[in-house]
Each structure stands twice: as structure tokens, then as C-alpha cells.
Amino acid sequence: METKAGDPGAFAHFDLNRIPSPAFVVDEVAVRRNLEILADIKARSGARVLLALKAFSMWSLAPLIDEYLDGYCASGLWEARLAKECYNGPISTYSPAYKAADLAELAEISEHITFNNPQQVERWKSDFTQDITIDISEIGLRINPEIALGETEKYDPSQPHSRLGFPISQLAPDHFQHLSGIHFHNLCEQGFDALQQTWEKVEPVIAPHFDSLKWINLGGGHHITREDYDREALVDFLKNLKARSGCEIYLEPGEAVALDAGILVGEILDVFDNGMPVGITDISATCHMPDVIEAPYRPAMLGERPEGTAIRLGGPSCLAGDIIGDYILPDEPYIGQRIAFLDQAHYSMVKTNTFNGVPLPSIWLWNSESDTLRCVKSFDWTEFRDRLS
């Protein structure tokens, strides 16, 4: 999977030795720039834009995000609690399945609850309504458009036998009886053309039910803040869809909020030769950037040279596959050298883990205009100890 971002922006001038290693550094100016683009989209289109917390949950920036967006979407009870406690704005919750014990609290927290199939809606009606007071009009259904457009199958919600959403080919008129909204999420780091293709598959099925629906949620995966995204086409599409359907239209970008807004800083701990130069870093792919292994993809490096001798960089864990990639470093590799990987604010921070007892990176907030820098979160070994028993 090829990364779609990696512009260093102001980080091209950031001194990597200002902070301890490993560490995430997020530029609040870059986040604000992304938010301004999203706010312009919603102002001109009339759509509502929610932050997908699954991608970017840095709640120290909640006051900034609250200024620009319309609310938050959660993937379950804990994210919904985070949204309620740390942010201001309506909360929309979707999960592939819910525990019955969680639904009462989710119903109190969430403006919308979206279910994964009609059978879940029926169970909600029969099993939970006596204990849960929620307006039935706020129930949504996630559908699966069954049009695979993703670069990598494991990240494609329309992959064969997907668990995400009710197959659109099975959707029947009576399934709309108790719904106020339809939700689909079919994209991953994609442009407007993929949304257009998805909608062409969806519209004929749901258009006959526009009159009974209150909202349509187009999900996430829209790379709206990427420079080459066709934002004018998106605005026209959203305006027309809102007018034709009479529904509120929602977008749930997560990655677009933090695109190119953060780096992960590390240090080379050792260098040796094994048929090629090999470097051990205090950054672990498996612990700090698991998408590098899961996608897989090669993260862009700050200052990487186009020519020279490549070094294979990997983490300090015992996992043989804890390999970040092969890079031509800005300088000849040496022990103690600082390096940084670009576009690490989204997903990487929320996916970190302490496998092997590898320390978690601290989290720093930088303002590239004022050059103020502060640590908003640091971790010690008790984070590892207290997860265990």
C-alpha cells in the first residue's frame, strides 16, 4: 500500500533533538489548516462534518476541533465516553455489533446509533426498548455498497464476505421501516472519484426512500485535505445530494483532520552489516506504527535522500518482522542519530502498544508559527505493568 501523504511542511525545519525519543510531535497549525478546509467544505455544501475518533483522538486539541466541526463519531462505548467527556458536540456511534449492556449508556450519549444489519435493529426493538429510552428516529443502518474500490483488500469494506454493513443487494423496502438514516463507509485514503462511483451504486437503491430518511452518512476515508483532492466536485455533489434527498448529509473524516500534521521521532540505537547496513531504532513498527506491518506500507522519512546507500531500519522488539523499511538517511547512519517519519498523527497514535515492554512514545504539541512546544503526555513503565495482572 502506497502512502498518499508525507509532505514535511513546517517539520522540515524542526530540530529533532528538542524532544526525548521516541515521541510523536503534532503541529497544531497543520491541524488547524486541515480543519479550515473541512469547515469551508461544510459551509459551502451544507453538509455536516464529524471527526472520526478512531483515527485521531488527541483530546488536548478538542477546543480547536470544536471550533470547526459539527460533532464526533465513535466506534463503541469507550470512544463515545471520550467524546462526551472531552469534546463538545453531537456524537454518532457505529459498531459492527454491540453488547446489550452497553446500549443503554450509548443511547444516552449518542445522537445517532447505527446498526450493522436489520436483524440488529429488530433485536434492539424487541430486547432493549423496555430498558432504553431513545427516539426510534435516531436509528441508522450501515449498508455495504458491494463495490470494491480499495487498493488493499483487507482495508476495503466491500471485500468479499465483509463483516461491515448490510449487503446492498439484500436491502429490501421493509428494512427502511424503522430507520431515520443510512450509513455507508466504502473508502480508504481516496479521492472524490471513489465516492462518486460508490454513490452511483447506492443511489438507485435508497433514492425511493428519501422521503422517509432524515440523514445519509457518507462515512470516512475521504482524503479531503490532500492537495490533489477535487474539493469543488465534492461541494457540488454534497449540495446536489442534500437538495435531491431532503436529508442531512454527514461526512466522517478522521485521517483528513490530521493529514501531514504529525511526525514520529526516533533514534538509531545500533548499526551493523548483514549483507546491507542494518539499523536498530527505538521506534518499533509493531508497537508504534502497526499499519506499516498490517497494510503494509512504507512511511515517508523526513529528509530522506534520493540517492545513496540504503539502510534497513527496524525496531527493538523480538519480532523478526519488526521492520520499518529501507531508507537513505539524511546523513551517514550513526548511533544516536535522530530520524523522523512523516504523517504519523492519525492512526499511529491510537494504535500504539507495549508488546515486549517497548516504551510508548511521548506526545508533544508544537505550534510551527510561534515555535512553542509542550509535552501533553508522557509514559513510564507502569503503562506496561498496569495493562497486565
GIVEN-V182089 format. One record per residue. N is the residue number from 1. OMEGA is omega in whole degrees, -180 to 180 (NA if undefined). Layout:
n omega
N OMEGA
N OMEGA
This chain:
n omega
1 -178
2 178
3 -176
4 -178
5 -179
6 176
7 -177
8 -179
9 -179
10 180
11 176
12 -177
13 -178
14 179
15 -176
16 -179
17 -180
18 -173
19 173
20 -178
21 0
22 -179
23 166
24 174
25 -180
26 179
27 -178
28 176
29 178
30 177
31 179
32 178
33 178
34 -180
35 178
36 177
37 -180
38 178
39 177
40 178
41 -177
42 179
43 -177
44 -175
45 -174
46 177
47 175
48 -176
49 179
50 174
51 174
52 -176
53 180
54 -178
55 -173
56 -175
57 -177
58 -170
59 173
60 177
61 -179
62 180
63 178
64 -178
65 178
66 -179
67 -166
68 -172
69 -172
70 -178
71 -170
72 175
73 -176
74 -180
75 -179
76 -171
77 -175
78 176
79 177
80 176
81 178
82 180
83 -179
84 -174
85 -168
86 -176
87 174
88 179
89 180
90 -178
91 175
92 -175
93 172
94 171
95 176
96 175
97 -179
98 167
99 -179
100 -177
101 -178
102 -168
103 -180
104 180
105 178
106 180
107 178
108 -175
109 -166
110 171
111 177
112 167
113 -178
114 -180
115 -171
116 178
117 -178
118 179
119 176
120 178
121 180
122 179
123 177
124 -178
125 -173
126 -172
127 -167
128 -172
129 179
130 -178
131 -173
132 176
133 179
134 178
135 -178
136 -179
137 -178
138 179
139 177
140 177
141 173
142 176
143 177
144 -176
145 180
146 172
147 -174
148 -178
149 -175
150 179
151 -178
152 -172
153 -175
154 177
155 -176
156 180
157 179
158 176
159 179
160 177
161 -178
162 176
163 -172
164 176
165 -179
166 -177
167 -177
168 179
169 180
170 -176
171 -178
172 -178
173 -177
174 177
175 -178
176 -169
177 -175
178 -175
179 167
180 -177
181 173
182 -178
183 167
184 179
185 -172
186 -170
187 175
188 -180
189 -174
190 -177
191 -175
192 -176
193 180
194 175
195 -179
196 180
197 179
198 -177
199 178
200 177
201 -174
202 -169
203 -177
204 -177
205 -175
206 -179
207 178
208 -177
209 180
210 -176
211 -178
212 -178
213 175
214 -175
215 175
216 -179
217 -176
218 174
219 -177
220 -177
221 179
222 -179
223 -170
224 -175
225 174
226 -171
227 -175
228 179
229 -179
230 -175
231 178
232 177
233 179
234 -180
235 179
236 180
237 -178
238 178
239 -179
240 180
241 179
242 -179
243 -178
244 -173
245 -173
246 -177
247 165
248 -179
249 -179
250 168
251 -179
252 179
253 173
254 -180
255 -178
256 179
257 -174
258 -178
259 178
260 -176
261 -177
262 176
263 172
264 -176
265 178
266 -177
267 177
268 -177
269 -178
270 177
271 176
272 -177
273 172
274 -175
275 171
276 177
277 179
278 179
279 174
280 -178
281 174
282 170
283 177
284 176
285 -176
286 -178
287 -171
288 179
289 -172
290 177
291 177
292 179
293 -174
294 -173
295 -15
296 175
297 -179
298 180
299 178
300 180
301 175
302 174
303 -180
304 -180
305 -179
306 -177
307 179
308 -179
309 -178
310 174
311 177
312 -178
313 177
314 -175
315 -176
316 -178
317 180
318 180
319 -178
320 -179
321 179
322 -176
323 179
324 179
325 179
326 -173
327 170
328 -170
329 178
330 177
331 176
332 -174
333 177
334 179
335 -177
336 -179
337 176
338 177
339 177
340 176
341 -172
342 173
343 -177
344 -179
345 -177
346 178
347 -179
348 -177
349 -176
350 -177
351 -177
352 179
353 -174
354 175
355 179
356 -175
357 178
358 -177
359 176
360 176
361 170
362 -177
363 -176
364 177
365 -177
366 172
367 -174
368 177
369 -179
370 -177
371 174
372 -176
373 178
374 177
375 179
376 177
377 172
378 -174
379 170
380 -171
381 180
382 175
383 176
384 -178
385 -170
386 173
387 -175
388 -178
389 NA
